[in-house]
């Protein structure tokens, strides 16, 4: 979809709506990331984790589509001198909020990755111990 370049006033409204919509999507992604953490910690299994992951992928795709729709509006606002666009401060504040939620998502995702790595390492150690025990047990009979 090719975005057209709207007038600066229309562009600000488009960006405001788009960023507000993205903020809601990212807030939901944060909730899902937190749910993933709980599913991992409670041993909820990989099925639940993968369902949550798939839902986050869908939300990311939607956020990308919104970003594409806003391309013309971004160009319009960015090509207008800041002194002529006092409402750019409002957009900046909205973008700051979106950036903070994205940073929160990143932090939770990093913690989830560390937890998954620790689980993988634990399972690998258990498998190695089981293989050694089996070799000792079966080897003693042979």
Secondary structure as UniProt FT lines:
FT   HELIX           8..41
FT   TURN            42..43
FT   HELIX           46..69
FT   HELIX           71..78
FT   HELIX           82..84
FT   TURN            86..87
FT   HELIX           88..141
//
